[in-house]
């Protein structure tokens, strides 16, 4: 297995060989924190002829929980609007508990705001597709998001690659 920046995905906090100085980061658990699906104009919206405009917004947050554990939240809001009104709206907060140890601050920040959201996105995408389908519409397959590219772009916009952004990415 290739060494990927000294980040180990197997986060066994009880190291059998006593060496707990190796850098490690991984997902402990994933969960839906909040899910809201609105279908405000059903059943009329099923008869609308004009193509809806799909608006997708997302945000990433990370907060420390305890010691080496952080909660990463990927929030995605999708709204489908037609001339006649809102067809559907989905608001999802999909989270993970992330364990990290012995990572330099820049690597820890990158894991929280770029790598963890990249890992979470396919699961959040599937939840949104199923929620839209259950609302009576064709499943919505969100396009992949380049979280690493957005992270680097935000670092550059906030004063350079050396300074991690505060708060949300």
C-alpha positions as CSV (number, residue, x, y, z in Angstrom):
1,X,0.0,0.0,0.0
2,X,1.4,3.4,-1.0
3,X,2.3,5.9,1.8
4,X,-0.2,8.8,1.4
5,X,1.5,11.6,3.3
6,X,2.0,9.6,6.4
7,X,-1.8,9.4,7.1
8,X,-2.8,6.0,8.2
9,X,-6.5,5.2,7.6
10,X,-6.6,2.4,10.3
11,X,-7.1,4.3,13.5
12,X,-6.3,1.7,16.1
13,X,-5.8,3.9,19.2
14,X,-4.5,1.0,21.3
15,X,-1.3,0.3,19.4
16,X,-0.2,-3.3,20.0
17,X,3.5,-2.5,19.5
18,X,3.5,0.5,21.9
19,X,4.4,2.9,19.1
20,X,1.7,5.5,19.2
21,X,3.8,8.3,17.6
22,X,2.9,7.4,14.0
23,X,0.5,9.9,12.3
24,X,-3.0,8.5,12.0
25,X,-6.4,9.7,10.8
26,X,-9.6,7.9,10.1
27,X,-13.3,7.8,10.2
28,X,-14.7,6.4,13.4
29,X,-18.4,6.5,12.4
30,X,-20.8,8.3,10.0
31,X,-24.4,9.4,10.6
32,X,-27.2,11.6,9.4
33,X,-27.5,14.4,11.9
34,X,-30.4,16.2,10.2
35,X,-32.5,15.5,7.1
36,X,-35.4,17.6,5.9
37,X,-37.3,16.9,2.7
38,X,-40.0,19.3,1.6
39,X,-42.4,18.7,-1.3
40,X,-44.5,21.9,-0.8
41,X,-46.4,21.9,-4.1
42,X,-47.3,18.2,-4.5
43,X,-49.2,16.9,-6.3
44,X,-49.4,19.9,-8.6
45,X,-45.6,20.0,-9.0
46,X,-45.7,16.6,-10.7
47,X,-47.7,18.2,-13.6
48,X,-45.4,21.2,-14.2
49,X,-44.0,21.2,-17.7
50,X,-41.1,23.7,-17.4
51,X,-37.7,22.3,-16.5
52,X,-36.7,23.2,-12.9
53,X,-33.5,25.0,-11.9
54,X,-31.5,23.0,-9.4
55,X,-29.6,25.0,-6.8
56,X,-27.0,23.1,-4.7
57,X,-25.2,24.7,-1.7
58,X,-22.8,23.0,0.6
59,X,-20.8,23.9,3.7
60,X,-18.2,22.0,5.7
61,X,-17.7,22.4,9.4
62,X,-15.5,20.7,12.0
63,X,-15.6,20.9,15.7
64,X,-13.5,19.1,18.4
65,X,-15.4,16.6,20.4
66,X,-12.9,15.1,22.8
67,X,-9.2,14.6,22.7
68,X,-8.3,13.2,19.3
69,X,-11.9,13.1,18.0
70,X,-13.6,15.7,15.8
71,X,-17.0,15.9,14.2
72,X,-17.0,16.8,10.6
73,X,-20.3,18.0,9.1
74,X,-21.1,18.1,5.4
75,X,-24.2,20.2,4.9
76,X,-25.9,20.1,1.5
77,X,-29.0,22.0,0.6
78,X,-30.7,21.3,-2.7
79,X,-33.6,23.3,-4.0
80,X,-35.5,22.6,-7.2
81,X,-37.5,25.7,-8.5
82,X,-39.7,26.0,-11.6
83,X,-41.6,29.1,-12.7
84,X,-44.7,27.8,-10.8
85,X,-42.7,27.5,-7.5
86,X,-40.5,25.1,-5.5
87,X,-40.8,21.5,-6.6
88,X,-38.7,20.1,-3.7
89,X,-36.1,21.0,-1.2
90,X,-33.7,18.7,0.6
91,X,-31.5,19.8,3.5
92,X,-29.0,17.2,4.8
93,X,-26.4,17.4,7.5
94,X,-24.2,14.3,7.1
95,X,-21.5,13.9,9.8
96,X,-18.6,11.7,10.8
97,X,-16.6,11.3,13.9
98,X,-13.0,11.6,12.9
99,X,-10.0,10.4,14.9
100,X,-6.6,11.9,14.4
101,X,-3.3,11.7,16.3
102,X,0.2,12.9,15.8
103,X,-0.7,15.0,12.7
104,X,0.9,18.4,12.1
105,X,-1.8,21.1,12.3
106,X,-1.8,21.7,8.5
107,X,-2.4,18.0,7.8
108,X,-5.1,17.7,10.4
109,X,-6.9,20.7,9.0
110,X,-6.6,19.4,5.5
111,X,-8.0,16.0,6.6
112,X,-11.0,17.7,8.4
113,X,-11.9,20.1,5.6
114,X,-10.9,18.2,2.4
115,X,-10.3,14.5,2.9
116,X,-13.1,13.7,5.3
117,X,-15.8,15.5,3.2
118,X,-14.5,13.7,0.2
119,X,-15.0,10.4,2.0
120,X,-18.5,11.4,3.2
121,X,-19.8,12.8,-0.1
122,X,-20.8,9.6,-1.8
123,X,-22.9,8.6,1.2
124,X,-24.6,12.0,1.3
125,X,-25.1,11.9,-2.4
126,X,-26.9,8.6,-2.2
127,X,-29.1,9.9,0.7
128,X,-30.1,12.9,-1.3
129,X,-30.9,10.9,-4.4
130,X,-33.1,8.5,-2.4
131,X,-34.9,11.4,-0.6
132,X,-35.7,13.1,-3.9
133,X,-36.9,9.8,-5.4
134,X,-39.1,9.2,-2.3
135,X,-40.6,12.7,-2.8
136,X,-41.8,11.5,-6.2
137,X,-39.2,12.9,-8.5
138,X,-36.4,11.3,-10.5
139,X,-33.4,10.6,-8.3
140,X,-31.0,13.6,-8.3
141,X,-27.4,12.5,-8.8
142,X,-25.2,15.3,-7.6
143,X,-22.0,15.9,-9.5
144,X,-18.8,15.0,-7.6
145,X,-17.2,17.9,-5.7
146,X,-13.4,18.5,-5.7
147,X,-13.1,19.1,-2.0
148,X,-9.3,19.2,-2.2
149,X,-9.3,21.7,-5.0
150,X,-11.7,23.9,-3.1
151,X,-9.7,23.6,0.0
152,X,-6.5,24.7,-1.7
153,X,-8.4,27.6,-3.4
154,X,-9.8,28.8,-0.1
155,X,-6.3,28.6,1.5
156,X,-4.9,30.7,-1.3
157,X,-7.8,33.2,-1.0
158,X,-7.3,33.5,2.8
159,X,-3.6,34.5,2.6
160,X,-1.5,31.6,1.4
161,X,-1.1,27.9,1.6
162,X,0.7,28.1,5.0
163,X,-2.3,29.4,6.9
164,X,-5.3,27.2,7.4
165,X,-8.7,28.9,7.2
166,X,-10.7,29.4,10.3
167,X,-14.1,27.9,10.7
168,X,-15.6,26.5,7.6
169,X,-14.1,25.5,4.2
